[in-house]
């Protein structure tokens, strides 16, 4: 059974806030990947396309880092991801 916000300590509330921010950042990273891949479809210059592809790869690394961090900070989320990742 989960605790209500009134029952959480300041430290637990801070952790919840951090996790919320990390999940927001994760969503932004995923949106960025989608946008970059959409733009990549229309780039005609090879150097530009290569640069954007490199940026996409960096964004994917960010996603992996964020997922790892979220798993570290949220044991329930870690358990949910265990069977998937």
N, C-alpha and C positions, 0 to 999 in steps of 0.2 A: 504494500500500500504506500503510495507516495505521500509526502508531507505537503501541507498547505504552506503558502508563502509566510503565513504568520508563525509557523513552527520552525522555519529555517533560521539558522544562525546568520550573522552578517557575512561570515566566510562562505557559507553555502549560497547565499544570495549573490555575492560577488562572483562565485563560480557560475551560477546560472546566467548572470549578465555576460560573463566572458564567453560562455558557450553560445549564447544567443548572437553575440557579435561575430564569433567565429563562423557560425552557420550562415549568417548574412554575407560574410566575406566569401565563403564557399559558393554561395549562390551567385554572387557577382563574378567570381572567377569562371564558373560554368557558363554564365551568360556571355562573358568576354570571349571564351573559346568559340561559342556558337557564332558570335558576331564576326570574329576574325575569320572563321572558316567560310562564312557567307561572303565576306569581302574577297577572300582568296579566290573564289570562283570567278571574280570579275577582273582580277589584276592581269594585265597583259605583259607587264615588264617582269622579266625573270628575276632580277635582283630584288624587286619589291616583293614578289611572291615568296622568294626565299627568306627574306627578312620577316615577313608575316608568318611563315611556317615556323621559323625559329621562335617567334613570340608565342605561337600556339603551344609549342613544346614546353616553353617556360611556364605558361599558364597551367598546363597539365601537371607539371611538377608542383606548382603551388597547390593545386587540388589535392594531390597526394600528401603533401605536407600538412595541409589543413585536416584532412581525414585522419591522419595519424595522430595529430594533436587532439582532435575531438575524441578519438578513441581513448587516448591517455587520460583525458579529463572526465570522460563520461563512461563509466563501466557498463551501463545499460546499453548505450550505443555501441560500445565495443562488442558486446555479446551479440547484438543484432547484426553487426557487420562480419562477425567471425565466420559465419556460414556462407557469406557472399564474397568476401575478398580473400 
